[in-house]
């Protein structure tokens, strides 16, 4: 074997060893940061560790924007809008061969004319004449009594 091949092999081995050492350090720092988050109480430590571990895995599993399909806002608006059925309804009714009798149609129209509140005629306001509770004779009697005493 040549010297250059041996040097290259040793360099790769050194890089692998450095990578393993860095990986171990990273794991220890994660555990250290997790241990910093746990309280100093003796009770419930395992439960806190489990809670923190599940919390971290939940973050990793979240769907990202890359995975979602981006849609145009205009397309979404058009999908949500109700489509007009007027043209299809008109074709259906014009396509039928059945004709209604004019007398029946007039009856239906007359029955429905006055049903809406805007078609109701205004009720005439009754003008009540002012009527007195007292008769004319009572007024005269009162007048005589009132003015005669004073």
Buried (B, 14 or more C-beta within 10 A) or exposed (E): EEEEEEEEEEEEEEEEEEEEEEEEEEEEEEEEEBEEEBEEEEEEEEEBBEEBEEEEEEEEEEEEEEEEEEEEEEEEEEEEEEEEEEEEEEEEEEEEEEEEEEEEEEEEEEEEEEEEEEEEEEEEEEEEEEEEEEEEEEEEEEEEEEEEEE
